[in-house]
Amino acid sequence: MGTTIDVIDLVKSAVGAGVVAALVNQGLVWLKEWLRDGMALKLRRQHAALALAVALERYALACAHGVEAIRQGLREAADMNNFSRLQADVPDLVLPAPADWQCLPAALVARVLALPLEIRYAQQQADIQWDYDDPLSAAEGAIPRVGRLGWDAWNTAVALRRQQVLPDAAPNIDFTSWDFRDCLRIAATARQ
């Protein structure tokens, strides 16, 4: 009987150790998968944020160029009485495919998604003013609109980069002659 009890105790110990080992092993597998999935989600979030930020930065630069083109047309109209270069164009925004946007903070994505509607509204305002008011007023009114759109796009890109702990945009540009960010900031605060 002594050997039977020892064998049963031995079997119980082996089964208990096997169960504990299986639980520990499965727990380690779950932890490893959880860490891997967390890292993959973080990378998806960062790539989505970076794609959006770059598109917004590109749009901000297009807006700054648009503001300068409008100003140049106004200068030529005033200096040389040449209205041929007068314009009130609002640039279009091209956004990347929204594949992983659901990984990003809803408030920032909502801000990005609101921009195309604001751009369309600004384009319609400029077109209506150009057609029914006068081109000079349309051009003057377009400067703060385009400036605000570009400045908002730039600041949203900065917020996306900071929220996802991405490096700030560091364009390889000589800002001593012209800083498009200052151009946007000044145009955005101009009175209509």
ABEGO torsion letter per residue (X at the ends): XAAAAAAAAAAAAAAAAAAAAAAAAAAAAAAAAAAAAAAAAAAAAAAAAAAAAAAAAAAAAAAAAAAAAAAAAAAAAAAAGBAAABBABBBBBBBBBAAAAAABBAAAAAAAAAAAAAAAAAAAAAAAAAAABBAAAAAAAAAAAAAAAAAAAAAAAAAAAAAAGBBBBBBBBBAAABBAAAAAAAAAABBX
